[in-house]
Amino acid sequence: MNQKEISYCSSTCPRSCPCPVILSIATSIAHQEDALACILNAECAKINKVVSAYSDIETLLAIDTSVQATLEQITTLEGVLKAKLDSILPLLTDCM
């Protein structure tokens, strides 16, 4: 523990130290970001596979629609994760 964390998480505090919880939230955000990156990679692989295997417009439009829906969901989740990170960021700096 550094001096800043010791003063923030002193043993005289009437409640338990929030740093472990805040760090757990930050870690969960990082894990969710990693999972979203895996989904993006899978979508990229799906596009590459379909484009190399099919040339008809209906199939290409179907994959485009599918990927677009996934990207819209990812964008929404990114907004939620950013809001979550923004809400803990001021507290997180006190725990480092």
mmCIF file as gemmi writes it, N, C-alpha and C atoms, coordinates in Angstrom:
data_model
loop_
_atom_site.group_PDB
_atom_site.id
_atom_site.type_symbol
_atom_site.label_atom_id
_atom_site.label_alt_id
_atom_site.label_comp_id
_atom_site.label_asym_id
_atom_site.label_entity_id
_atom_site.label_seq_id
_atom_site.pdbx_PDB_ins_code
_atom_site.Cartn_x
_atom_site.Cartn_y
_atom_site.Cartn_z
_atom_site.occupancy
_atom_site.B_iso_or_equiv
_atom_site.pdbx_formal_charge
_atom_site.auth_seq_id
_atom_site.auth_asym_id
_atom_site.pdbx_PDB_model_num
ATOM 1 N N . MET Axp A 1 ? 0.837 -1.19 0 1 0 ? 1 A 1
ATOM 2 C CA . MET Axp A 1 ? 0 0 0 1 0 ? 1 A 1
ATOM 3 C C . MET Axp A 1 ? 0.877 1.246 0 1 0 ? 1 A 1
ATOM 4 N N . ASN Axp A 2 ? 0.518 2.211 -0.813 1 0 ? 2 A 1
ATOM 5 C CA . ASN Axp A 2 ? 1.269 3.455 -0.769 1 0 ? 2 A 1
ATOM 6 C C . ASN Axp A 2 ? 0.662 4.37 0.288 1 0 ? 2 A 1
ATOM 7 N N . GLN Axp A 3 ? 1.329 5.488 0.556 1 0 ? 3 A 1
ATOM 8 C CA . GLN Axp A 3 ? 0.891 6.385 1.628 1 0 ? 3 A 1
ATOM 9 C C . GLN Axp A 3 ? -0.505 6.947 1.374 1 0 ? 3 A 1
ATOM 10 N N . LYS Axp A 4 ? -0.817 7.247 0.116 1 0 ? 4 A 1
ATOM 11 C CA . LYS Axp A 4 ? -2.135 7.798 -0.211 1 0 ? 4 A 1
ATOM 12 C C . LYS Axp A 4 ? -3.233 6.788 0.111 1 0 ? 4 A 1
ATOM 13 N N . GLU Axp A 5 ? -2.996 5.523 -0.243 1 0 ? 5 A 1
ATOM 14 C CA . GLU Axp A 5 ? -3.991 4.486 0.032 1 0 ? 5 A 1
ATOM 15 C C . GLU Axp A 5 ? -4.134 4.26 1.528 1 0 ? 5 A 1
ATOM 16 N N . ILE Axp A 6 ? -3.031 4.327 2.252 1 0 ? 6 A 1
ATOM 17 C CA . ILE Axp A 6 ? -3.085 4.12 3.694 1 0 ? 6 A 1
ATOM 18 C C . ILE Axp A 6 ? -3.941 5.207 4.343 1 0 ? 6 A 1
ATOM 19 N N . SER Axp A 7 ? -3.757 6.467 3.914 1 0 ? 7 A 1
ATOM 20 C CA . SER Axp A 7 ? -4.553 7.535 4.514 1 0 ? 7 A 1
ATOM 21 C C . SER Axp A 7 ? -6.023 7.431 4.102 1 0 ? 7 A 1
ATOM 22 N N . TYR Axp A 8 ? -6.277 6.969 2.891 1 0 ? 8 A 1
ATOM 23 C CA . TYR Axp A 8 ? -7.649 6.834 2.419 1 0 ? 8 A 1
ATOM 24 C C . TYR Axp A 8 ? -8.345 5.653 3.081 1 0 ? 8 A 1
ATOM 25 N N . CYS Axp A 9 ? -7.613 4.592 3.332 1 0 ? 9 A 1
ATOM 26 C CA . CYS Axp A 9 ? -8.184 3.361 3.875 1 0 ? 9 A 1
ATOM 27 C C . CYS Axp A 9 ? -7.692 3.113 5.294 1 0 ? 9 A 1
ATOM 28 N N . SER Axp A 10 ? -7.736 4.112 6.105 1 0 ? 10 A 1
ATOM 29 C CA . SER Axp A 10 ? -7.213 3.964 7.461 1 0 ? 10 A 1
ATOM 30 C C . SER Axp A 10 ? -8.078 3.022 8.282 1 0 ? 10 A 1
ATOM 31 N N . SER Axp A 11 ? -7.468 2.439 9.274 1 0 ? 11 A 1
ATOM 32 C CA . SER Axp A 11 ? -8.189 1.488 10.126 1 0 ? 11 A 1
ATOM 33 C C . SER Axp A 11 ? -9.184 2.19 11.04 1 0 ? 11 A 1
ATOM 34 N N . THR Axp A 12 ? -9.094 3.513 11.147 1 0 ? 12 A 1
ATOM 35 C CA . THR Axp A 12 ? -10.046 4.239 11.99 1 0 ? 12 A 1
ATOM 36 C C . THR Axp A 12 ? -11.343 4.554 11.26 1 0 ? 12 A 1
ATOM 37 N N . CYS Axp A 13 ? -11.391 4.238 9.991 1 0 ? 13 A 1
ATOM 38 C CA . CYS Axp A 13 ? -12.598 4.478 9.205 1 0 ? 13 A 1
ATOM 39 C C . CYS Axp A 13 ? -13.731 3.61 9.759 1 0 ? 13 A 1
ATOM 40 N N . PRO Axp A 14 ? -14.925 4.179 9.96 1 0 ? 14 A 1
ATOM 41 C CA . PRO Axp A 14 ? -16.019 3.409 10.546 1 0 ? 14 A 1
ATOM 42 C C . PRO Axp A 14 ? -16.556 2.31 9.632 1 0 ? 14 A 1
ATOM 43 N N . ARG Axp A 15 ? -16.28 2.38 8.36 1 0 ? 15 A 1
ATOM 44 C CA . ARG Axp A 15 ? -16.718 1.322 7.454 1 0 ? 15 A 1
ATOM 45 C C . ARG Axp A 15 ? -15.489 0.709 6.799 1 0 ? 15 A 1
ATOM 46 N N . SER Axp A 16 ? -15.678 -0.406 6.173 1 0 ? 16 A 1
ATOM 47 C CA . SER Axp A 16 ? -14.541 -1.069 5.546 1 0 ? 16 A 1
ATOM 48 C C . SER Axp A 16 ? -14.026 -0.238 4.377 1 0 ? 16 A 1
ATOM 49 N N . CYS Axp A 17 ? -12.791 -0.466 4.029 1 0 ? 17 A 1
ATOM 50 C CA . CYS Axp A 17 ? -12.128 0.275 2.965 1 0 ? 17 A 1
ATOM 51 C C . CYS Axp A 17 ? -12.805 -0.006 1.623 1 0 ? 17 A 1
ATOM 52 N N . PRO Axp A 18 ? -13.156 1.027 0.856 1 0 ? 18 A 1
ATOM 53 C CA . PRO Axp A 18 ? -13.827 0.813 -0.427 1 0 ? 18 A 1
ATOM 54 C C . PRO Axp A 18 ? -12.879 0.426 -1.564 1 0 ? 18 A 1
ATOM 55 N N . CYS Axp A 19 ? -11.567 0.544 -1.354 1 0 ? 19 A 1
ATOM 56 C CA . CYS Axp A 19 ? -10.625 0.304 -2.453 1 0 ? 19 A 1
ATOM 57 C C . CYS Axp A 19 ? -10.759 -1.076 -3.089 1 0 ? 19 A 1
ATOM 58 N N . PRO Axp A 20 ? -10.848 -2.162 -2.337 1 0 ? 20 A 1
ATOM 59 C CA . PRO Axp A 20 ? -10.986 -3.468 -2.996 1 0 ? 20 A 1
ATOM 60 C C . PRO Axp A 20 ? -12.239 -3.564 -3.87 1 0 ? 20 A 1
ATOM 61 N N . VAL Axp A 21 ? -13.316 -2.978 -3.421 1 0 ? 21 A 1
ATOM 62 C CA . VAL Axp A 21 ? -14.558 -3.009 -4.204 1 0 ? 21 A 1
ATOM 63 C C . VAL Axp A 21 ? -14.405 -2.166 -5.468 1 0 ? 21 A 1
ATOM 64 N N . ILE Axp A 22 ? -13.821 -1 -5.335 1 0 ? 22 A 1
ATOM 65 C CA . ILE Axp A 22 ? -13.617 -0.121 -6.487 1 0 ? 22 A 1
ATOM 66 C C . ILE Axp A 22 ? -12.701 -0.792 -7.501 1 0 ? 22 A 1
ATOM 67 N N . LEU Axp A 23 ? -11.634 -1.41 -7.024 1 0 ? 23 A 1
ATOM 68 C CA . LEU Axp A 23 ? -10.72 -2.115 -7.928 1 0 ? 23 A 1
ATOM 69 C C . LEU Axp A 23 ? -11.406 -3.313 -8.581 1 0 ? 23 A 1
ATOM 70 N N . SER Axp A 24 ? -12.289 -3.984 -7.869 1 0 ? 24 A 1
ATOM 71 C CA . SER Axp A 24 ? -13.05 -5.095 -8.462 1 0 ? 24 A 1
ATOM 72 C C . SER Axp A 24 ? -13.971 -4.602 -9.573 1 0 ? 24 A 1
ATOM 73 N N . ILE Axp A 25 ? -14.584 -3.463 -9.369 1 0 ? 25 A 1
ATOM 74 C CA . ILE Axp A 25 ? -15.444 -2.888 -10.41 1 0 ? 25 A 1
ATOM 75 C C . ILE Axp A 25 ? -14.605 -2.536 -11.637 1 0 ? 25 A 1
ATOM 76 N N . ALA Axp A 26 ? -13.444 -1.919 -11.421 1 0 ? 26 A 1
ATOM 77 C CA . ALA Axp A 26 ? -12.563 -1.574 -12.543 1 0 ? 26 A 1
ATOM 78 C C . ALA Axp A 26 ? -12.117 -2.829 -13.286 1 0 ? 26 A 1
ATOM 79 N N . THR Axp A 27 ? -11.815 -3.877 -12.541 1 0 ? 27 A 1
ATOM 80 C CA . THR Axp A 27 ? -11.416 -5.142 -13.16 1 0 ? 27 A 1
ATOM 81 C C . THR Axp A 27 ? -12.566 -5.732 -13.967 1 0 ? 27 A 1
ATOM 82 N N . SER Axp A 28 ? -13.772 -5.652 -13.444 1 0 ? 28 A 1
ATOM 83 C CA . SER Axp A 28 ? -14.924 -6.191 -14.179 1 0 ? 28 A 1
ATOM 84 C C . SER Axp A 28 ? -15.158 -5.412 -15.471 1 0 ? 28 A 1
ATOM 85 N N . ILE Axp A 29 ? -14.933 -4.109 -15.44 1 0 ? 29 A 1
ATOM 86 C CA . ILE Axp A 29 ? -15.056 -3.303 -16.658 1 0 ? 29 A 1
ATOM 87 C C . ILE Axp A 29 ? -14.024 -3.76 -17.682 1 0 ? 29 A 1
ATOM 88 N N . ALA Axp A 30 ? -12.797 -3.989 -17.231 1 0 ? 30 A 1
ATOM 89 C CA . ALA Axp A 30 ? -11.739 -4.45 -18.141 1 0 ? 30 A 1
ATOM 90 C C . ALA Axp A 30 ? -12.086 -5.807 -18.747 1 0 ? 30 A 1
ATOM 91 N N . HIS Axp A 31 ? -12.631 -6.707 -17.942 1 0 ? 31 A 1
ATOM 92 C CA . HIS Axp A 31 ? -13.028 -8.03 -18.455 1 0 ? 31 A 1
ATOM 93 C C . HIS Axp A 31 ? -14.155 -7.904 -19.487 1 0 ? 31 A 1
ATOM 94 N N . GLN Axp A 32 ? -15.089 -7.027 -19.23 1 0 ? 32 A 1
ATOM 95 C CA . GLN Axp A 32 ? -16.186 -6.823 -20.179 1 0 ? 32 A 1
ATOM 96 C C . GLN Axp A 32 ? -15.678 -6.213 -21.481 1 0 ? 32 A 1
ATOM 97 N N . GLU Axp A 33 ? -14.719 -5.297 -21.377 1 0 ? 33 A 1
ATOM 98 C CA . GLU Axp A 33 ? -14.113 -4.721 -22.585 1 0 ? 33 A 1
ATOM 99 C C . GLU Axp A 33 ? -13.393 -5.803 -23.386 1 0 ? 33 A 1
ATOM 100 N N . ASP Axp A 34 ? -12.707 -6.691 -22.695 1 0 ? 34 A 1
ATOM 101 C CA . ASP Axp A 34 ? -12.016 -7.796 -23.361 1 0 ? 34 A 1
ATOM 102 C C . ASP Axp A 34 ? -13.018 -8.709 -24.071 1 0 ? 34 A 1
ATOM 103 N N . ALA Axp A 35 ? -14.128 -8.982 -23.417 1 0 ? 35 A 1
ATOM 104 C CA . ALA Axp A 35 ? -15.159 -9.822 -24.031 1 0 ? 35 A 1
ATOM 105 C C . ALA Axp A 35 ? -15.745 -9.152 -25.274 1 0 ? 35 A 1
ATOM 106 N N . LEU Axp A 36 ? -15.959 -7.848 -25.209 1 0 ? 36 A 1
ATOM 107 C CA . LEU Axp A 36 ? -16.472 -7.132 -26.38 1 0 ? 36 A 1
ATOM 108 C C . LEU Axp A 36 ? -15.463 -7.16 -27.528 1 0 ? 36 A 1
ATOM 109 N N . ALA Axp A 37 ? -14.182 -7.089 -27.201 1 0 ? 37 A 1
ATOM 110 C CA . ALA Axp A 37 ? -13.149 -7.189 -28.242 1 0 ? 37 A 1
ATOM 111 C C . ALA Axp A 37 ? -13.194 -8.562 -28.911 1 0 ? 37 A 1
ATOM 112 N N . CYS Axp A 38 ? -13.424 -9.606 -28.128 1 0 ? 38 A 1
ATOM 113 C CA . CYS Axp A 38 ? -13.548 -10.958 -28.694 1 0 ? 38 A 1
ATOM 114 C C . CYS Axp A 38 ? -14.759 -11.052 -29.624 1 0 ? 38 A 1
ATOM 115 N N . ILE Axp A 39 ? -15.849 -10.432 -29.233 1 0 ? 39 A 1
ATOM 116 C CA . ILE Axp A 39 ? -17.043 -10.431 -30.084 1 0 ? 39 A 1
ATOM 117 C C . ILE Axp A 39 ? -16.762 -9.694 -31.39 1 0 ? 39 A 1
ATOM 118 N N . LEU Axp A 40 ? -16.075 -8.56 -31.304 1 0 ? 40 A 1
ATOM 119 C CA . LEU Axp A 40 ? -15.724 -7.82 -32.523 1 0 ? 40 A 1
ATOM 120 C C . LEU Axp A 40 ? -14.837 -8.656 -33.442 1 0 ? 40 A 1
ATOM 121 N N . ASN Axp A 41 ? -13.877 -9.37 -32.868 1 0 ? 41 A 1
ATOM 122 C CA . ASN Axp A 41 ? -13.021 -10.249 -33.675 1 0 ? 41 A 1
ATOM 123 C C . ASN Axp A 41 ? -13.833 -11.356 -34.333 1 0 ? 41 A 1
ATOM 124 N N . ALA Axp A 42 ? -14.79 -11.904 -33.612 1 0 ? 42 A 1
ATOM 125 C CA . ALA Axp A 42 ? -15.641 -12.955 -34.18 1 0 ? 42 A 1
ATOM 126 C C . ALA Axp A 42 ? -16.494 -12.408 -35.323 1 0 ? 42 A 1
ATOM 127 N N . GLU Axp A 43 ? -16.998 -11.2 -35.168 1 0 ? 43 A 1
ATOM 128 C CA . GLU Axp A 43 ? -17.782 -10.578 -36.239 1 0 ? 43 A 1
ATOM 129 C C . GLU Axp A 43 ? -16.91 -10.352 -37.475 1 0 ? 43 A 1
ATOM 130 N N . CYS Axp A 44 ? -15.685 -9.945 -37.26 1 0 ? 44 A 1
ATOM 131 C CA . CYS Axp A 44 ? -14.751 -9.748 -38.374 1 0 ? 44 A 1
ATOM 132 C C . CYS Axp A 44 ? -14.498 -11.066 -39.1 1 0 ? 44 A 1
ATOM 133 N N . ALA Axp A 45 ? -14.274 -12.126 -38.342 1 0 ? 45 A 1
ATOM 134 C CA . ALA Axp A 45 ? -14.051 -13.446 -38.944 1 0 ? 45 A 1
ATOM 135 C C . ALA Axp A 45 ? -15.284 -13.901 -39.722 1 0 ? 45 A 1
ATOM 136 N N . LYS Axp A 46 ? -16.462 -13.625 -39.172 1 0 ? 46 A 1
ATOM 137 C CA . LYS Axp A 46 ? -17.708 -13.995 -39.848 1 0 ? 46 A 1
ATOM 138 C C . LYS Axp A 46 ? -17.826 -13.269 -41.186 1 0 ? 46 A 1
ATOM 139 N N . ILE Axp A 47 ? -17.535 -11.979 -41.181 1 0 ? 47 A 1
ATOM 140 C CA . ILE Axp A 47 ? -17.594 -11.21 -42.429 1 0 ? 47 A 1
ATOM 141 C C . ILE Axp A 47 ? -16.612 -11.781 -43.447 1 0 ? 47 A 1
ATOM 142 N N . ASN Axp A 48 ? -15.383 -12.018 -43.021 1 0 ? 48 A 1
ATOM 143 C CA . ASN Axp A 48 ? -14.365 -12.547 -43.939 1 0 ? 48 A 1
ATOM 144 C C . ASN Axp A 48 ? -14.773 -13.884 -44.533 1 0 ? 48 A 1
ATOM 145 N N . LYS Axp A 49 ? -15.337 -14.748 -43.698 1 0 ? 49 A 1
ATOM 146 C CA . LYS Axp A 49 ? -15.743 -16.07 -44.173 1 0 ? 49 A 1
ATOM 147 C C . LYS Axp A 49 ? -16.877 -15.966 -45.194 1 0 ? 49 A 1
ATOM 148 N N . VAL Axp A 50 ? -17.864 -15.151 -44.892 1 0 ? 50 A 1
ATOM 149 C CA . VAL Axp A 50 ? -19.007 -15.014 -45.798 1 0 ? 50 A 1
ATOM 150 C C . VAL Axp A 50 ? -18.587 -14.354 -47.109 1 0 ? 50 A 1
ATOM 151 N N . VAL Axp A 51 ? -17.781 -13.315 -47.027 1 0 ? 51 A 1
ATOM 152 C CA . VAL Axp A 51 ? -17.355 -12.615 -48.244 1 0 ? 51 A 1
ATOM 153 C C . VAL Axp A 51 ? -16.53 -13.53 -49.144 1 0 ? 51 A 1
ATOM 154 N N . SER Axp A 52 ? -15.718 -14.39 -48.546 1 0 ? 52 A 1
ATOM 155 C CA . SER Axp A 52 ? -14.904 -15.292 -49.37 1 0 ? 52 A 1
ATOM 156 C C . SER Axp A 52 ? -15.707 -16.476 -49.909 1 0 ? 52 A 1
ATOM 157 N N . ALA Axp A 53 ? -16.809 -16.828 -49.26 1 0 ? 53 A 1
ATOM 158 C CA . ALA Axp A 53 ? -17.569 -18.012 -49.671 1 0 ? 53 A 1
ATOM 159 C C . ALA Axp A 53 ? -18.788 -17.693 -50.541 1 0 ? 53 A 1
ATOM 160 N N . TYR Axp A 54 ? -19.321 -16.492 -50.411 1 0 ? 54 A 1
ATOM 161 C CA . TYR Axp A 54 ? -20.557 -16.143 -51.116 1 0 ? 54 A 1
ATOM 162 C C . TYR Axp A 54 ? -20.372 -14.855 -51.905 1 0 ? 54 A 1
ATOM 163 N N . SER Axp A 55 ? -21.095 -14.768 -52.992 1 0 ? 55 A 1
ATOM 164 C CA . SER Axp A 55 ? -21.045 -13.528 -53.773 1 0 ? 55 A 1
ATOM 165 C C . SER Axp A 55 ? -22.436 -12.962 -54.055 1 0 ? 55 A 1
ATOM 166 N N . ASP Axp A 56 ? -23.477 -13.696 -53.648 1 0 ? 56 A 1
ATOM 167 C CA . ASP Axp A 56 ? -24.824 -13.182 -53.926 1 0 ? 56 A 1
ATOM 168 C C . ASP Axp A 56 ? -25.178 -12.07 -52.941 1 0 ? 56 A 1
ATOM 169 N N . ILE Axp A 57 ? -25.868 -11.095 -53.452 1 0 ? 57 A 1
ATOM 170 C CA . ILE Axp A 57 ? -26.183 -9.889 -52.695 1 0 ? 57 A 1
ATOM 171 C C . ILE Axp A 57 ? -27.06 -10.174 -51.478 1 0 ? 57 A 1
ATOM 172 N N . GLU Axp A 58 ? -27.964 -11.145 -51.575 1 0 ? 58 A 1
ATOM 173 C CA . GLU Axp A 58 ? -28.857 -11.443 -50.447 1 0 ? 58 A 1
ATOM 174 C C . GLU Axp A 58 ? -28.062 -11.922 -49.231 1 0 ? 58 A 1
ATOM 175 N N . THR Axp A 59 ? -27.119 -12.809 -49.461 1 0 ? 59 A 1
ATOM 176 C CA . THR Axp A 59 ? -26.304 -13.328 -48.358 1 0 ? 59 A 1
ATOM 177 C C . THR Axp A 59 ? -25.442 -12.222 -47.765 1 0 ? 59 A 1
ATOM 178 N N . LEU Axp A 60 ? -24.845 -11.413 -48.624 1 0 ? 60 A 1
ATOM 179 C CA . LEU Axp A 60 ? -23.996 -10.325 -48.142 1 0 ? 60 A 1
ATOM 180 C C . LEU Axp A 60 ? -24.8 -9.286 -47.363 1 0 ? 60 A 1
ATOM 181 N N . LEU Axp A 61 ? -26.007 -8.991 -47.823 1 0 ? 61 A 1
ATOM 182 C CA . LEU Axp A 61 ? -26.86 -8.056 -47.084 1 0 ? 61 A 1
ATOM 183 C C . LEU Axp A 61 ? -27.308 -8.641 -45.747 1 0 ? 61 A 1
ATOM 184 N N . ALA Axp A 62 ? -27.564 -9.933 -45.722 1 0 ? 62 A 1
ATOM 185 C CA . ALA Axp A 62 ? -27.968 -10.583 -44.468 1 0 ? 62 A 1
ATOM 186 C C . ALA Axp A 62 ? -26.845 -10.513 -43.439 1 0 ? 62 A 1
ATOM 187 N N . ILE Axp A 63 ? -25.619 -10.777 -43.873 1 0 ? 63 A 1
ATOM 188 C CA . ILE Axp A 63 ? -24.496 -10.717 -42.932 1 0 ? 63 A 1
ATOM 189 C C . ILE Axp A 63 ? -24.266 -9.278 -42.484 1 0 ? 63 A 1
ATOM 190 N N . ASP Axp A 64 ? -24.448 -8.338 -43.405 1 0 ? 64 A 1
ATOM 191 C CA . ASP Axp A 64 ? -24.303 -6.928 -43.06 1 0 ? 64 A 1
ATOM 192 C C . ASP Axp A 64 ? -25.315 -6.525 -41.991 1 0 ? 64 A 1
ATOM 193 N N . THR Axp A 65 ? -26.552 -6.951 -42.154 1 0 ? 65 A 1
ATOM 194 C CA . THR Axp A 65 ? -27.601 -6.642 -41.183 1 0 ? 65 A 1
ATOM 195 C C . THR Axp A 65 ? -27.287 -7.256 -39.825 1 0 ? 65 A 1
ATOM 196 N N . SER Axp A 66 ? -26.823 -8.492 -39.84 1 0 ? 66 A 1
ATOM 197 C CA . SER Axp A 66 ? -26.48 -9.186 -38.603 1 0 ? 66 A 1
ATOM 198 C C . SER Axp A 66 ? -25.336 -8.483 -37.87 1 0 ? 66 A 1
ATOM 199 N N . VAL Axp A 67 ? -24.294 -8.153 -38.599 1 0 ? 67 A 1
ATOM 200 C CA . VAL Axp A 67 ? -23.134 -7.491 -37.99 1 0 ? 67 A 1
ATOM 201 C C . VAL Axp A 67 ? -23.514 -6.096 -37.501 1 0 ? 67 A 1
ATOM 202 N N . GLN Axp A 68 ? -24.316 -5.398 -38.264 1 0 ? 68 A 1
ATOM 203 C CA . GLN Axp A 68 ? -24.744 -4.061 -37.855 1 0 ? 68 A 1
ATOM 204 C C . GLN Axp A 68 ? -25.516 -4.114 -36.536 1 0 ? 68 A 1
ATOM 205 N N . ALA Axp A 69 ? -26.392 -5.086 -36.381 1 0 ? 69 A 1
ATOM 206 C CA . ALA Axp A 69 ? -27.148 -5.228 -35.128 1 0 ? 69 A 1
ATOM 207 C C . ALA Axp A 69 ? -26.21 -5.509 -33.958 1 0 ? 69 A 1
ATOM 208 N N . THR Axp A 70 ? -25.228 -6.359 -34.193 1 0 ? 70 A 1
ATOM 209 C CA . THR Axp A 70 ? -24.256 -6.664 -33.139 1 0 ? 70 A 1
ATOM 210 C C . THR Axp A 70 ? -23.454 -5.422 -32.767 1 0 ? 70 A 1
ATOM 211 N N . LEU Axp A 71 ? -23.011 -4.667 -33.76 1 0 ? 71 A 1
ATOM 212 C CA . LEU Axp A 71 ? -22.24 -3.45 -33.496 1 0 ? 71 A 1
ATOM 213 C C . LEU Axp A 71 ? -23.062 -2.409 -32.743 1 0 ? 71 A 1
ATOM 214 N N . GLU Axp A 72 ? -24.346 -2.323 -33.042 1 0 ? 72 A 1
ATOM 215 C CA . GLU Axp A 72 ? -25.208 -1.392 -32.306 1 0 ? 72 A 1
ATOM 216 C C . GLU Axp A 72 ? -25.308 -1.792 -30.836 1 0 ? 72 A 1
ATOM 217 N N . GLN Axp A 73 ? -25.413 -3.088 -30.579 1 0 ? 73 A 1
ATOM 218 C CA . GLN Axp A 73 ? -25.459 -3.566 -29.196 1 0 ? 73 A 1
ATOM 219 C C . GLN Axp A 73 ? -24.136 -3.3 -28.481 1 0 ? 73 A 1
ATOM 220 N N . ILE Axp A 74 ? -23.034 -3.528 -29.178 1 0 ? 74 A 1
ATOM 221 C CA . ILE Axp A 74 ? -21.716 -3.276 -28.587 1 0 ? 74 A 1
ATOM 222 C C . ILE Axp A 74 ? -21.558 -1.791 -28.27 1 0 ? 74 A 1
ATOM 223 N N . THR Axp A 75 ? -22.013 -0.935 -29.166 1 0 ? 75 A 1
ATOM 224 C CA . THR Axp A 75 ? -21.937 0.507 -28.933 1 0 ? 75 A 1
ATOM 225 C C . THR Axp A 75 ? -22.723 0.899 -27.689 1 0 ? 75 A 1
ATOM 226 N N . THR Axp A 76 ? -23.892 0.322 -27.525 1 0 ? 76 A 1
ATOM 227 C CA . THR Axp A 76 ? -24.695 0.582 -26.33 1 0 ? 76 A 1
ATOM 228 C C . THR Axp A 76 ? -23.959 0.125 -25.073 1 0 ? 76 A 1
ATOM 229 N N . LEU Axp A 77 ? -23.403 -1.075 -25.12 1 0 ? 77 A 1
ATOM 230 C CA . LEU Axp A 77 ? -22.668 -1.592 -23.96 1 0 ? 77 A 1
ATOM 231 C C . LEU Axp A 77 ? -21.434 -0.751 -23.659 1 0 ? 77 A 1
ATOM 232 N N . GLU Axp A 78 ? -20.758 -0.267 -24.691 1 0 ? 78 A 1
ATOM 233 C CA . GLU Axp A 78 ? -19.597 0.6 -24.479 1 0 ? 78 A 1
ATOM 234 C C . GLU Axp A 78 ? -20.005 1.866 -23.726 1 0 ? 78 A 1
ATOM 235 N N . GLY Axp A 79 ? -21.164 2.41 -24.057 1 0 ? 79 A 1
ATOM 236 C CA . GLY Axp A 79 ? -21.656 3.587 -23.351 1 0 ? 79 A 1
ATOM 237 C C . GLY Axp A 79 ? -21.914 3.302 -21.881 1 0 ? 79 A 1
ATOM 238 N N . VAL Axp A 80 ? -22.484 2.148 -21.61 1 0 ? 80 A 1
ATOM 239 C CA . VAL Axp A 80 ? -22.741 1.75 -20.219 1 0 ? 80 A 1
ATOM 240 C C . VAL Axp A 80 ? -21.424 1.571 -19.467 1 0 ? 80 A 1
ATOM 241 N N . LEU Axp A 81 ? -20.46 0.911 -20.098 1 0 ? 81 A 1
ATOM 242 C CA . LEU Axp A 81 ? -19.164 0.7 -19.45 1 0 ? 81 A 1
ATOM 243 C C . LEU Axp A 81 ? -18.443 2.024 -19.217 1 0 ? 81 A 1
ATOM 244 N N . LYS Axp A 82 ? -18.545 2.94 -20.157 1 0 ? 82 A 1
ATOM 245 C CA . LYS Axp A 82 ? -17.913 4.254 -19.975 1 0 ? 82 A 1
ATOM 246 C C . LYS Axp A 82 ? -18.547 4.988 -18.807 1 0 ? 82 A 1
ATOM 247 N N . ALA Axp A 83 ? -19.861 4.948 -18.714 1 0 ? 83 A 1
ATOM 248 C CA . ALA Axp A 83 ? -20.546 5.604 -17.597 1 0 ? 83 A 1
ATOM 249 C C . ALA Axp A 83 ? -20.133 4.971 -16.27 1 0 ? 83 A 1
ATOM 250 N N . LYS Axp A 84 ? -20.01 3.652 -16.261 1 0 ? 84 A 1
ATOM 251 C CA . LYS Axp A 84 ? -19.589 2.958 -15.045 1 0 ? 84 A 1
ATOM 252 C C . LYS Axp A 84 ? -18.171 3.379 -14.658 1 0 ? 84 A 1
ATOM 253 N N . LEU Axp A 85 ? -17.273 3.419 -15.643 1 0 ? 85 A 1
ATOM 254 C CA . LEU Axp A 85 ? -15.896 3.824 -15.371 1 0 ? 85 A 1
ATOM 255 C C . LEU Axp A 85 ? -15.831 5.277 -14.916 1 0 ? 85 A 1
ATOM 256 N N . ASP Axp A 86 ? -16.57 6.149 -15.583 1 0 ? 86 A 1
ATOM 257 C CA . ASP Axp A 86 ? -16.582 7.56 -15.192 1 0 ? 86 A 1
ATOM 258 C C . ASP Axp A 86 ? -17.066 7.743 -13.759 1 0 ? 86 A 1
ATOM 259 N N . SER Axp A 87 ? -17.983 6.892 -13.327 1 0 ? 87 A 1
ATOM 260 C CA . SER Axp A 87 ? -18.519 7.034 -11.97 1 0 ? 87 A 1
ATOM 261 C C . SER Axp A 87 ? -17.536 6.585 -10.895 1 0 ? 87 A 1
ATOM 262 N N . ILE Axp A 88 ? -16.624 5.671 -11.24 1 0 ? 88 A 1
ATOM 263 C CA . ILE Axp A 88 ? -15.665 5.211 -10.224 1 0 ? 88 A 1
ATOM 264 C C . ILE Axp A 88 ? -14.29 5.842 -10.373 1 0 ? 88 A 1
ATOM 265 N N . LEU Axp A 89 ? -14.022 6.503 -11.489 1 0 ? 89 A 1
ATOM 266 C CA . LEU Axp A 89 ? -12.692 7.051 -11.74 1 0 ? 89 A 1
ATOM 267 C C . LEU Axp A 89 ? -12.196 7.985 -10.638 1 0 ? 89 A 1
ATOM 268 N N . PRO Axp A 90 ? -13.011 8.913 -10.144 1 0 ? 90 A 1
ATOM 269 C CA . PRO Axp A 90 ? -12.517 9.767 -9.054 1 0 ? 90 A 1
ATOM 270 C C . PRO Axp A 90 ? -12.145 8.959 -7.803 1 0 ? 90 A 1
ATOM 271 N N . LEU Axp A 91 ? -12.877 7.907 -7.539 1 0 ? 91 A 1
ATOM 272 C CA . LEU Axp A 91 ? -12.58 7.065 -6.38 1 0 ? 91 A 1
ATOM 273 C C . LEU Axp A 91 ? -11.376 6.173 -6.63 1 0 ? 91 A 1
ATOM 274 N N . LEU Axp A 92 ? -11.233 5.732 -7.865 1 0 ? 92 A 1
ATOM 275 C CA . LEU Axp A 92 ? -10.151 4.824 -8.227 1 0 ? 92 A 1
ATOM 276 C C . LEU Axp A 92 ? -8.79 5.479 -8.042 1 0 ? 92 A 1
ATOM 277 N N . THR Axp A 93 ? -8.676 6.756 -8.355 1 0 ? 93 A 1
ATOM 278 C CA . THR Axp A 93 ? -7.389 7.44 -8.203 1 0 ? 93 A 1
ATOM 279 C C . THR Axp A 93 ? -6.957 7.5 -6.742 1 0 ? 93 A 1
ATOM 280 N N . ASP Axp A 94 ? -7.904 7.484 -5.82 1 0 ? 94 A 1
ATOM 281 C CA . ASP Axp A 94 ? -7.564 7.475 -4.397 1 0 ? 94 A 1
ATOM 282 C C . ASP Axp A 94 ? -7.024 6.13 -3.938 1 0 ? 94 A 1
ATOM 283 N N . CYS Axp A 95 ? -7.249 5.088 -4.707 1 0 ? 95 A 1
ATOM 284 C CA . CYS Axp A 95 ? -6.841 3.742 -4.305 1 0 ? 95 A 1
ATOM 285 C C . CYS Axp A 95 ? -5.507 3.327 -4.927 1 0 ? 95 A 1
ATOM 286 N N . MET Axp A 96 ? -4.887 4.199 -5.667 1 0 ? 96 A 1
ATOM 287 C CA . MET Axp A 96 ? -3.635 3.826 -6.331 1 0 ? 96 A 1
ATOM 288 C C . MET Axp A 96 ? -2.455 4.44 -5.64 1 0 ? 96 A 1
